[in-house]
Amino acid sequence: MPGRIHIGNAENFQTSTRGWFVGAFLDDHHGPLKTDDLQLKWGHHPPGEQRHELAEPAAMASITILISGTFRLDFPGQDPGSVVLREQGDFAYFGPGVPHTWQAEDQSVILTVRWRPTVPAGVT
């Protein structure tokens, strides 16, 4: 069945979609990578690059995973208020509606995954 396998390179999405390579904001020509249920971002950040303004809180759960480098996430008004990802595989999970800022302390590559939280069975 055609269209069941789609290959690419996350690094190639840097310019057109700010690193997001799966999600609802992609064009239809991205085929199965366009979805409302999941978002994936490959972030390649030079040292000192940062986002000063609070990122708009997403209605999705998020996890940021460090591939390489040193990357800091700040969560104003939260505990902890700041998390530094230092070792490959370090991650920070934050639930829907949690605003954040970030800074690449070294040349950093991160993978961010967002998804719609599921409601446990029996909970309405």
C-alpha positions as a Markdown table, in Angstrom:
| # | Residue | x | y | z |
|---|---|---|---|---|
| 1 | Met | 0.0 | 0.0 | 0.0 |
| 2 | Pro | 1.6 | 3.3 | -1.1 |
| 3 | Gly | 2.2 | 6.1 | 1.4 |
| 4 | Arg | 2.8 | 3.9 | 4.5 |
| 5 | Ile | 6.5 | 4.7 | 4.6 |
| 6 | His | 7.8 | 8.2 | 4.6 |
| 7 | Ile | 11.5 | 9.0 | 5.0 |
| 8 | Gly | 13.4 | 12.3 | 5.4 |
| 9 | Asn | 15.9 | 14.2 | 7.5 |
| 10 | Ala | 14.8 | 16.3 | 10.4 |
| 11 | Glu | 17.7 | 18.7 | 9.8 |
| 12 | Asn | 16.2 | 19.6 | 6.4 |
| 13 | Phe | 13.1 | 21.1 | 8.1 |
| 14 | Gln | 15.0 | 23.8 | 10.0 |
| 15 | Thr | 14.2 | 26.8 | 7.7 |
| 16 | Ser | 10.7 | 26.2 | 6.6 |
| 17 | Thr | 9.1 | 25.1 | 9.8 |
| 18 | Arg | 11.5 | 26.2 | 12.6 |
| 19 | Gly | 12.5 | 22.6 | 13.0 |
| 20 | Trp | 9.0 | 21.0 | 13.4 |
| 21 | Phe | 8.9 | 18.0 | 11.1 |
| 22 | Val | 5.7 | 16.3 | 12.3 |
| 23 | Gly | 2.5 | 18.2 | 13.2 |
| 24 | Ala | -0.7 | 19.9 | 12.0 |
| 25 | Phe | 1.1 | 23.0 | 10.8 |
| 26 | Leu | 2.9 | 21.2 | 7.9 |
| 27 | Asp | 1.6 | 21.5 | 4.3 |
| 28 | Asp | -0.4 | 18.7 | 2.8 |
| 29 | His | 2.5 | 17.6 | 0.6 |
| 30 | His | 4.2 | 16.3 | 3.8 |
| 31 | Gly | 1.7 | 13.4 | 3.7 |
| 32 | Pro | 1.6 | 11.3 | 6.9 |
| 33 | Leu | 3.8 | 13.8 | 8.7 |
| 34 | Lys | 0.9 | 16.2 | 8.9 |
| 35 | Thr | -1.1 | 15.2 | 12.0 |
| 36 | Asp | -3.1 | 16.8 | 14.8 |
| 37 | Asp | -2.1 | 14.2 | 17.4 |
| 38 | Leu | 1.7 | 14.6 | 17.6 |
| 39 | Gln | 4.4 | 17.2 | 17.0 |
| 40 | Leu | 8.1 | 16.6 | 16.6 |
| 41 | Lys | 10.8 | 19.3 | 16.5 |
| 42 | Trp | 14.5 | 18.8 | 15.7 |
| 43 | Gly | 16.3 | 21.9 | 17.2 |
| 44 | His | 19.8 | 22.8 | 16.2 |
| 45 | His | 20.9 | 25.8 | 18.4 |
| 46 | Pro | 24.2 | 27.7 | 18.4 |
| 47 | Pro | 25.8 | 28.7 | 21.7 |
| 48 | Gly | 23.9 | 31.6 | 23.3 |
| 49 | Glu | 20.8 | 31.3 | 21.1 |
| 50 | Gln | 17.8 | 31.9 | 23.4 |
| 51 | Arg | 14.2 | 32.7 | 23.5 |
| 52 | His | 13.6 | 35.6 | 26.0 |
| 53 | Glu | 9.8 | 35.8 | 25.6 |
| 54 | Leu | 7.7 | 33.1 | 27.1 |
| 55 | Ala | 6.8 | 30.4 | 24.6 |
| 56 | Glu | 3.0 | 30.3 | 24.2 |
| 57 | Pro | 1.8 | 27.5 | 26.4 |
| 58 | Ala | 0.8 | 24.6 | 24.3 |
| 59 | Ala | -2.4 | 22.6 | 24.8 |
| 60 | Met | -0.2 | 19.5 | 24.5 |
| 61 | Ala | 2.2 | 17.7 | 26.8 |
| 62 | Ser | 5.9 | 18.3 | 25.9 |
| 63 | Ile | 9.2 | 16.6 | 26.4 |
| 64 | Thr | 12.5 | 18.0 | 25.3 |
| 65 | Ile | 15.3 | 15.5 | 25.0 |
| 66 | Leu | 19.0 | 16.5 | 24.7 |
| 67 | Ile | 20.8 | 14.9 | 21.8 |
| 68 | Ser | 24.1 | 16.9 | 22.3 |
| 69 | Gly | 25.3 | 20.1 | 24.0 |
| 70 | Thr | 24.0 | 21.9 | 27.0 |
| 71 | Phe | 20.5 | 23.3 | 26.9 |
| 72 | Arg | 18.5 | 25.2 | 29.6 |
| 73 | Leu | 14.8 | 25.5 | 30.0 |
| 74 | Asp | 13.3 | 28.1 | 32.3 |
| 75 | Phe | 9.8 | 27.7 | 33.8 |
| 76 | Pro | 8.8 | 30.9 | 35.5 |
| 77 | Gly | 6.6 | 30.3 | 38.6 |
| 78 | Gln | 7.2 | 26.6 | 38.5 |
| 79 | Asp | 9.1 | 24.1 | 40.6 |
| 80 | Pro | 11.8 | 23.7 | 39.5 |
| 81 | Gly | 12.1 | 27.1 | 37.9 |
| 82 | Ser | 15.1 | 26.1 | 35.7 |
| 83 | Val | 16.4 | 22.8 | 34.3 |
| 84 | Val | 19.7 | 22.3 | 32.6 |
| 85 | Leu | 20.0 | 19.3 | 30.2 |
| 86 | Arg | 23.7 | 18.3 | 30.2 |
| 87 | Glu | 24.1 | 14.7 | 29.2 |
| 88 | Gln | 22.9 | 13.0 | 26.1 |
| 89 | Gly | 19.4 | 11.7 | 26.8 |
| 90 | Asp | 18.6 | 14.2 | 29.6 |
| 91 | Phe | 15.0 | 15.4 | 29.2 |
| 92 | Ala | 12.4 | 17.7 | 30.7 |
| 93 | Tyr | 8.7 | 16.9 | 30.6 |
| 94 | Phe | 6.2 | 19.7 | 31.0 |
| 95 | Gly | 2.4 | 19.4 | 30.9 |
| 96 | Pro | -0.1 | 21.4 | 28.8 |
| 97 | Gly | -0.2 | 25.1 | 29.6 |
| 98 | Val | 3.3 | 25.4 | 31.1 |
| 99 | Pro | 5.0 | 28.5 | 29.6 |
| 100 | His | 8.8 | 28.4 | 29.2 |
| 101 | Thr | 11.9 | 30.1 | 27.8 |
| 102 | Trp | 15.2 | 28.5 | 26.8 |
| 103 | Gln | 18.8 | 29.1 | 26.1 |
| 104 | Ala | 21.5 | 27.0 | 24.3 |
| 105 | Glu | 24.5 | 27.2 | 26.7 |
| 106 | Asp | 26.6 | 25.2 | 24.2 |
| 107 | Gln | 26.1 | 24.1 | 20.6 |
| 108 | Ser | 23.0 | 22.0 | 21.2 |
| 109 | Val | 20.7 | 19.6 | 19.4 |
| 110 | Ile | 17.4 | 18.8 | 21.0 |
| 111 | Leu | 14.3 | 16.7 | 20.1 |
| 112 | Thr | 11.0 | 18.1 | 21.3 |
| 113 | Val | 7.9 | 15.9 | 21.3 |
| 114 | Arg | 4.4 | 17.2 | 21.9 |
| 115 | Trp | 1.3 | 15.1 | 22.1 |
| 116 | Arg | -2.3 | 15.3 | 23.2 |
| 117 | Pro | -2.6 | 13.8 | 26.7 |
| 118 | Thr | -5.0 | 10.9 | 27.0 |
| 119 | Val | -7.7 | 10.8 | 29.6 |
| 120 | Pro | -7.4 | 7.6 | 31.7 |
| 121 | Ala | -10.2 | 5.1 | 31.2 |
| 122 | Gly | -13.2 | 5.8 | 33.4 |
| 123 | Val | -12.3 | 9.5 | 33.8 |
| 124 | Thr | -14.5 | 12.0 | 32.1 |
